[in-house]
């Protein structure tokens, strides 16, 4: 699953004791495992090796330029949703011919930047956006390729905020409208509308919704080809589950077993946009216990990380396994379960210092006893962790550290007070 494990009661990221990182860099700190990123990427590549597949890592999940750089070196393409993400990828050495650009509200400036970079595909989310792309492409004398994003009306049964494949969402067009979009715009001489894109949402935990959506999309592609349109690729997006809880999510091979067979012999390139399934288990957020506190019958563990550092628990009701970075033999565990209770643990709420009742990482969670100064590891924090962090309460964002075997380096320094006001001067 990842390269974070206990050795003689101490948590290691690959070959580095995380307590050493805390001592040198401070807390809170995001600690990334390079080996985990690369292994998950390779598992996906291997799973889909039988067909022509382009893997486009989703930058929004975790977009530090140093991570993007080694992902590009490993052969990954990129899924972007903004001009800023395009800039990051290009600065990291990403190959423009393996960039797909999604997003329901691309500005003229962002579209023009994508045209200038000669990216692989614009994922089109509406007729109005397609008209605008045609207009701008004519101005720049470009002939970009585009994929129409359709909603197959399939529910992956995730959190309501991360479900995007239903017909009522703001993304894409209803699959029933797709043929008319091609009829109206498919023969224009500027934008090559030659692919179909879908994205069901994030944190899926079953293969079946993807199989159902692909079946609908392949039927649509067959109709479009009969209508005379050349469809060369299908982009089935991302959202593949990550193991926030041990063994819950399907593996890359599990997904591929349902996705690859229907595509064989269809003369279609496949594009994947994995994010969390690559990044989530590649990081922990390491935080220090400030002090325990009693409130009625409840016990709180107050830590120095806050919801500005990791907002997923209050925003998505997301579960993150939390465990001390140093434990006795009785508490060494490789299981990451919601209801893990070992003899000697106590039920607590793990909360941060921010002035919000929603500032929490776990409620009614069984943990080994901890005291002020101890370190807690918040696992599976690589996806939508640092990338969604903020300066709320005028808090500097955490440092980011990359571990590579027995070495580590700071890939983003901790923000200072001066950093907080620099752009306001």
N, C-alpha and C positions, 0 to 999 in steps of 0.2 A: 504493500500500500504506500509506504514512504520510507524515508531514511532517518526517522526519529525513533530512538529506542533507548531503553534503560540498560546501563551497564554498572553493575555493583551499586544499584540504587540511584545512579545519577543519569539524568536525561542527556543524551548526546544527539546533536544534529550531524549526521554522517560521523566524522571522526573528531568532532569538537564538543566538549562539555559546554552546555548552554550557559552554565553559571559563569564560565570564563568570559563569554560574550557580555553578559550583564555587568561583570566587574569592569570591563574595559570600555563598554559603550554606554552603559546605563539602561534604564527601563523607563517606559515601555519600549520594546523593540521588536520589529518583525524580523524573524530569522527564516531565510529561505534555503532550501536544499536544492542545489543545482542538479544533483543526480536524480532527484525525484521528478523534476520537470522533464528531464531528458528521457527518463524511463517511461513516463506516461505517454510522451509524444511517440516514442518508438513502439509502444504497445498498440497505439492506434494505427500507426503506419503498417505494422505487421498484420493487424486484423483485417485491413482493407486491401492488402497487397494483390489480391486477385484481379482487381479492376483499376482503371485509371482514376486515381484519387488525389486531390489536392487538399492538404490539411491547412486550414487558415486559423491559427490560434487567435482567440478573441482577446484583443488588447484591453478591453474594458475590465476584464477580470483581474488583471494584475499587469500593469504596463510600465514598470521601471525599465528605463532604456537599456540598462545592463542585462536584464533578463531577456528583453527583446533581441538584443544582440546575439546572445548565445543560442536563442531559439532560431534565429535566422541562419546562423552558422550550421545548425543541425538540419536545415532544409525546410523549416516551417514557413508557410505563408501566413497572412494575417487578415483577420476580420476587424474592420474599423467602423466607427460610428461618428467620427467628428474630424474636422480639419486638424485639431491638435493631435489626435491619434495618428493621422497620416504623417504629420511632421515627426512624431516619435519614431514611427516605423522606418521612415526614410533616413533619419539620423542614426538609427541602429543598423543600417545596412540591409534593410528588408528589400526583397525583390518586388518591384511594382507589379510585375506580371503575375504575382501570386497574392495580390491584395484585392479583397472584396469590400465594398463600401455600403453598409446598411445605414438605416436611420430615417425616421419618418419626416424629419424637418431639416433637410440639408439646405444651407444658405447658398446664394449665388457664389459667394467667395469660396465656400467649401467645395462646391461642384467644380468650379474653375480650377481649384488646386488639384482635385482628383483628375481632371482632364489633362492638366499639365504634367502630372506624374505618369500618365498612360497606365492606369491601374487595370486590372483584369476585368472586373465587372462592377457596375453600379447596381445595387439591389434596389429596384424601384418600388415605392410603396403606394403610389397613387397616380391617376391620370395626369393630375396637375403637375406633379413632380416630373413625369416623363416629358410633358410638353416643355417644361422649363429646361430640362436636360437637352432636349433637341435644340431649343433656342440658343443656349450657351455653347453647345458643341458647334453649331453653325458659325457663331461668332469667332470661335477659336480654330475653325477649320479642322475639327477632330471628328473621328468616327468611332466612338466608344461602344463597347458591348454592355448590354444590360440584362439583368434577370428580373422578371416580374415576381414580386413577393405575393404569394397567394395564401389565404387562410383556409386550410382544409377542414376547419370546424371540428378539430380533434382536441380533446381536453386531456393534458398529461396528468391532471389531478395534483398539481403542486399548489403553492400559496397563490392566492388570488392576484397578488401584485406581480407575480412572475409568470403567469399564464398568458401567452401571446398568440396562440394558434386558433382561438375561437373567432367566429365571424364578427362578434361584437367588439373586438379590440380596435385600438387606433392604428394598428400596424397592417400593412398590406391591403389587398383587395379580396373580397369574397371569391372563392374559387369558381362560383357560378358566373361571375362577371369577367373572368379571365379571358374567355374566347372573344368577348366584345372588345376588350382592351387590345388584343392582338389584331382584331379586324380593323380597329380604328387607327392603330399606330404601328402595327407590325411590318408594314411595307414602306415606312418612311426611309429616306435614303441617307439619314444622318446617324441615328442610333440603331445599332443592331440588337433588336430584342430577340435574344436567342437562348434564353435560359429561364428556368423556373426556380424560385427560392421559397423555402418555407422555414419557419422557426416556431416551434411549439411553446417555448418558454424555458425556464431554468429549473434545475433540481428535479428532473424526472427520475423516477425509480423503477420504471418498468419499460420493457422493450416494445410492448404491444402498441402504444400510441404512435410510435415511429413507423412501425410496420403498416398500421392503418393509414397514416398520412401518406406514406410513400405509395401505397396502392392507389389512393385517390389521385395523386400527382401524376403517376405513370399513365393513368387513364386519360387525364387532361392532356398530357404530352402527346399521346397517341391521336387524340382529337385534333390538336394543333398541327401535328404533322400531316394529318389527312386534309386539313385546311390549307396546306401548302407552306407552312412555316417551318424553318429549319431550327430545331431545338437541339443544341449541342451539349448542354450541361444541366444538371439538377443539383441545387445547393440545398441540403436538408438541415442547415443551421447547426445549432449546438443545443445546450441544455441537458446534455447527458449527465446523469447523476454522479456525484462524488461521494466517497465513503466518509461522511461526517460521523456515521455510526458504523462500526466494523461490519463489513460484509453485507450491507443493505443494498447497495447499488449494483446494477449489472456491470460487467466488465466490458472493455472495448470489444473483446471477442464475442460477447453475448449480443451486443448491439449489431455487430457485423453479421452475425449468423442470420439475422432477420432482414438486414438491409442489402447485403451483397447479392444473394441469389436472385431476387426479382430484377436486379439491374444487369445481370449477365445477358449479353446478346442484344442489349437495347441501344448500343452505339451512343452512350451518354457518358460524359465525364461526371464524376462525383466530386462535390465540394463539401467539406465538413468544417464546422466552426466551433471546435471545442474550447471551452474556457475553464469552468470549474473542474471538469474531469482531468485537466492537466495541472491546474494551479492550486486547487484547494488543499490537497494533502502535502503540498510542497512547502508549507510554512506553518510556523506557530507564532502567536503573539505572546511574548514573554513579559510578564508584569510582576511587580513586587507587592507583597502584602504590606499595607500601611499599618492597619491594626484591626483586630476583631471588635465587634460591637454587639451588644445585646439590645433588642427592642421587643419588649414583652416576652413572648415565648420564642421569638425568632432570633437566630444568630446571623449576623452579617459579617462577611469578610470584605473589608474595604481595600481596594487595590489602586495602584497609581495609573492604570489604564482606564479610559472612559469610553462612553458611547461615541465620542468624536474619533476615537481610534478604531473601533470596530462596532458598527451600527447594526449589524445583521440580527442579533438577538431581539432588540426592541422593534426593529423595522419589519422583519419577516417572521418573527417567532422562531428564529433559527436556533438549532441546537449546535453547540460546540462542546466537545469533551474538554474538561478542565481537570488538571492533576498537578500536584507539586513537582518541581523539577528535581527534587531529591527526596527519596522516601526510604523507609526501612524495607527489609526483604518482604515483610508481610503485605506491603502495599504495592509491590512491583506488579504491574499488569500491562499487557499489550492489548487488552480489550478496551474498546471505546464505546461504551453503551450508555444509553440514557438513564437506565435504572441500575447501574452498577453499584452494589453495596457490599463492601467487604467488612469483616469484623473489625471494629475499632473506628470506623468512619463516623462522621457526624453530619447531620443535615443542615445546610447553610444556604444563604443567598450570597452570591459573589457580585459585588456592586462596585461602581466607580465613584469618583469624587465630584462628578458634575451635578449641578443644581437642577436635576430633573429626576422625577420618580421613575422614568423610563431608562435611567442609566444603570443597566444591569447586564451581566453576562450569563447568569444562571440563577434560577430560583428553585428552592427546595432540592438542592443537589447534595448528594452524599460525597464528602471529601475526607481525606485523612486530616487529622488536626494540624493546623498551621498557626504560626504566630507572626508578629510584625518582623519584616526583614526577609521572610521566606519568599521564594519565587514560585509563581504559578504559571503553568504553560497552558495557553488556550490553543487547542489543536485545530487543524484543518482551517487555517486562517488565511490561506494564500489567495483565495478568490473573493473579490469584492470586500477585502479587508482594508488594506492601505488605500486602494483606489477609491473607496468611498469615504475616506477619513476627511476630517474638517478641522477648522480652528475654533470651533464653538467653545465658548467660555474663555476665549483668547488663550487657547492651549496650543503650543507648538506641536506639529505632527511628529510622530515617532520616527526614530531612525530605522533604516532598512539595512540588513546585513545578509550577505550571500555566503553560504558555506560551500566549499568545494573540497571534498575529501577531508584533509586535516587542517585546512586553512580557511580563514574567513576574511572578508573585507567589507567595509562600510560602503554601500552602494547609494545611499542617500543619508546625509547627515541629519541629525535631529535639528528641528527648527528652533531658532533662538527668539528672544523677545524682539530683537531688532528685525528679524525676518518678518514678524507679524505686522510691523508698521511700515516696512520699506516702501511698499507701493502706495502708501497714503501720504508720503512726504511731498 
